[in-house]
Amino acid sequence: MKFGIFYEHQLPRPWDERSEAELLRDALEQVELADSLGFEYLWEVEHHFLEEYSHSSAPELFLAACSQRTSQIRLGHGICLTAPQFNHPARVAERIATLDLLSGGRVEFGSGESSSEAELGGFGIPYERKRDAWLEGLEVSLRCLTETPFGGHEGEFVSMPARNVVPKPLQSPHPPLWVACSRHETIKLAAQKGIGALTFAFIDPEDAKGWVDDYRRIMATECVPVGRAVNPNLACVTPMMCHPDESTAMRMGLEGGNFFGYSLAHYYLFGEHQPGVTDVWQEFQNKRTEHGYDPEAALAQQGALAAKTASGDRQGLRGAVGTPEQIREFCRRYEEAGVDQLIFVMQAGKNRHEDIMESLHRFGTEVLPEFMERDLADADALAASWAPIIAAALARRPSDPEPVAGDYRIKAIPKQIVDAGLGDSFGVTQEMLDDAARAQAMGESSGQGGILD
């Protein structure tokens, strides 16, 4: 089992004009440390308008900065919103490929839909059509990454003529694909599409085993890959904070982890938000017992770790918040369940940068090495077990679209005007175009570079 770290760039109120810059600088330091310790994955979300919960609206920029401060860690879009109303598929492909080149081939291409009204409504995406929009955008982005040239597309959510989208990624045929999953049904969808499952649901290892089993079974029997390669991986997320004293670890991370859960539910479940006004952190302080959990009351709930822990008749997130030995045992249970990657949520609520750095270092030096050793030892056997399943899935994949007709041309706008016999109306002639071509070829200024300006 491999390990990753996950970022929402949470920023509870109050903040000032320096807060977001400090948040990003701290995150870069954390990522740099994680890379040096042997963490294999970094995951960065894309969210829009979700104040306090996530100030990560341009993940490609943060990941690009990380690419220049790290050498080994994989750079994961966890996720990129691929509905064309969010991001045009060609622009997604261009950004993915450029980041892959900048990082030396370390990109993981996670995609997703969003299900918050703040985002869907902000970009005009009907809730009932969001999955169709996600899939069409992903399919077109993958074609832009792999076709030379891209042959064009006429769809419900995006139309685009033939173009050669450059650059192409370093990884061939494209970076590994993932999809965000919050429910068991989405795990099945990931398997059907041959995509890695990023399970952004806080579940215990024993529950994860059922998801792993279903994922592998469906991959073996129903998978028709959406891409040109299959990525058979299932990842789980959990909060993490590590300290030799359990109570200290809980004080370091429990409140932040539970704000993560509360603020997520605020936007996705029960909240009513006034942009620029609603104070989600204060609501959490006022209502956290009512809506799920009081971290202070959990300090008495010590012992074996679980995804959630009770406080009276309420539950809240716990996860891998505890001592190195507790966390080691908790992680082993995920490993035994067949989970391929465990992703730690640490930058949450008002968790302190110093505590995150200390916990990363302690986990990376006291817990991580034994898992890295087992993962390396088991890698060949795991790949061999997946090989026939992947081969069968790729055999079910439909043929790629026919390439664009060989005589397709893109004409410059003045050339279109002349060829259509409209040159007199615009004051442009074929002779002018020929003169401009000769002058530019000779390195001379023809004075006609902006004929139609």
C-alpha positions, 0 to 999 in steps of 0.5 A, spaced: 500 500 500 502 506 498 501 513 501 499 520 499 497 527 502 491 531 500 489 538 500 483 542 500 487 549 502 482 550 507 481 557 510 476 558 516 474 565 518 477 570 520 482 571 515 486 577 512 490 579 506 496 575 507 492 568 509 491 565 503 499 566 501 501 564 507 497 557 506 500 556 500 507 557 502 506 552 508 503 547 503 509 547 499 513 546 505 509 540 507 509 537 500 517 538 499 517 534 506 513 529 504 517 528 498 523 527 501 520 522 506 517 517 501 510 519 500 508 517 493 502 521 492 500 528 492 492 530 491 490 537 490 482 538 489 479 543 484 473 547 487 470 554 486 466 558 491 467 554 497 469 559 502 473 556 508 472 549 505 476 549 499 480 555 496 483 551 491 480 553 484 487 553 480 490 546 482 494 546 476 498 552 478 499 549 485 501 542 482 506 546 477 509 549 483 510 543 487 513 540 481 519 544 481 520 543 489 519 535 488 523 530 485 519 523 486 512 524 489 506 523 484 502 530 482 495 528 482 489 532 480 484 530 485 480 532 481 479 536 475 472 538 474 471 535 466 464 538 465 466 543 459 462 548 462 467 548 468 473 547 463 474 546 456 476 539 454 482 542 450 484 546 455 484 540 460 488 536 456 493 542 455 494 543 462 495 536 464 500 535 458 504 541 460 504 539 467 506 532 465 512 535 461 514 540 467 514 534 472 518 529 468 512 524 467 509 524 474 501 527 473 495 523 475 489 525 472 483 525 476 476 527 474 470 528 477 463 532 477 462 536 483 455 536 487 455 542 490 450 548 488 455 553 489 459 550 483 454 547 479 449 553 479 455 558 478 457 555 472 450 553 469 450 545 470 444 542 471 444 537 477 441 531 473 446 532 467 452 533 471 455 526 470 453 526 462 457 532 462 463 530 466 464 524 461 463 527 455 468 532 457 473 527 460 472 523 453 474 529 449 480 531 453 483 524 452 482 524 445 485 531 445 491 528 449 492 522 444 490 524 437 494 527 432 491 531 430 484 531 434 479 529 429 473 534 432 467 533 436 460 534 436 456 533 442 451 535 447 456 539 452 462 541 447 463 542 440 470 543 437 473 542 430 479 538 428 485 541 431 492 538 433 492 539 441 499 541 443 503 539 447 502 532 448 504 528 455 510 525 457 507 519 459 504 514 454 498 513 452 496 518 457 497 519 465 493 514 469 486 516 470 482 516 476 475 519 478 472 521 485 468 517 488 463 518 495 458 512 494 459 505 493 455 506 486 461 510 484 466 505 485 462 501 480 462 506 475 470 507 476 471 499 475 466 499 469 470 505 466 477 502 467 479 508 472 482 508 479 477 510 484 479 516 489 474 514 495 473 521 498 468 517 503 471 516 510 470 508 511 473 503 516 478 498 513 473 492 514 468 496 510 473 498 504 474 491 503 467 490 500 469 496 495 475 493 493 472 486 492 466 489 488 471 494 484 476 488 482 470 483 480 466 489 476 473 490 473 474 483 471 467 482 468 464 489 465 470 494 464 470 498 458 476 503 458 474 510 457 481 511 456 487 507 452 490 504 459 487 501 465 488 504 472 486 498 477 487 502 483 483 504 489 484 509 494 481 511 501 482 518 505 482 519 512 485 524 517 492 523 520 495 527 526 501 523 529 504 524 536 507 519 541 501 521 546 494 520 544 491 525 547 496 530 544 495 527 537 487 528 538 488 535 540 492 537 534 488 534 529 481 532 531 478 539 531 481 540 524 478 533 521 471 535 524 471 541 521 473 538 514 467 534 515 462 539 517 464 544 512 463 539 506 456 538 509 455 545 509 456 546 502 453 539 500 448 537 504 445 542 509 447 549 509 445 555 506 450 560 504 450 567 503 457 569 499 462 573 502 458 573 509 456 566 512 462 564 517 462 557 516 467 556 522 463 560 527 457 555 525 461 549 526 463 552 533 456 553 535 453 547 531 458 541 531 454 537 537 448 538 534 450 536 527 455 531 529 461 531 534 464 535 539 472 534 539 473 535 546 468 530 548 472 525 544 478 526 548 476 520 553 474 516 547 481 513 546 484 506 544 484 502 537 483 507 531 477 507 527 474 512 521 469 515 526 469 515 534 462 516 538 461 522 543 454 520 546 450 519 541 453 523 535 459 521 531 465 525 528 471 523 524 477 520 527 481 516 522 489 516 523 489 521 529 493 517 534 500 514 536 505 511 531 503 504 533 496 506 533 496 509 526 501 503 524 495 498 526 490 502 523 494 502 516 495 495 516 488 494 516 487 498 510 493 494 507 490 487 509 483 489 506 486 490 499 486 498 499 492 500 494 493 507 497 491 511 503 491 518 503 492 523 509 487 529 510 492 533 514 491 541 512 484 541 515 480 547 519 485 550 523 490 545 524 497 548 525 503 548 520 508 546 525 503 540 527 502 537 520 510 538 519 511 534 525 506 529 524 509 528 517 516 527 519 514 522 525 509 518 520 515 518 515 520 516 519 517 511 524 511 508 520 512 509 513 518 505 511 515 498 513 509 499 508 514 501 503 518 495 503 512 491 503 509 495 497 515 494 493 516 486 495 509 485 492 509 490 486 510 484 481 505 479 484 500 485 484 501 487 477 501 480 474 494 478 478 491 484 474 495 483 467 489 478 464 484 483 467 487 489 464 488 485 457 481 483 457 478 490 458 482 493 453 480 488 448 473 490 449 474 497 448 471 500 442 476 502 436 478 509 436 475 514 432 477 515 424 482 520 423 480 527 420 480 527 413 487 528 410 485 534 406 482 538 412 485 545 412 485 551 417 485 557 413 487 564 416 481 569 416 484 573 411 485 567 406 478 565 407 475 572 405 479 572 399 477 564 397 470 566 398 470 572 393 469 577 399 476 581 398 473 587 396 469 588 402 475 588 406 480 591 402 484 585 402 487 581 395 491 575 394 496 579 392 497 582 398 497 575 402 502 573 397 506 579 399 505 578 406 508 571 406 514 573 402 516 578 406 515 574 413 519 569 410 525 573 408 524 576 415 522 583 413 516 587 415 510 587 410 506 592 414 500 587 413 501 583 419 494 586 421 490 586 415 484 585 418 485 589 425 
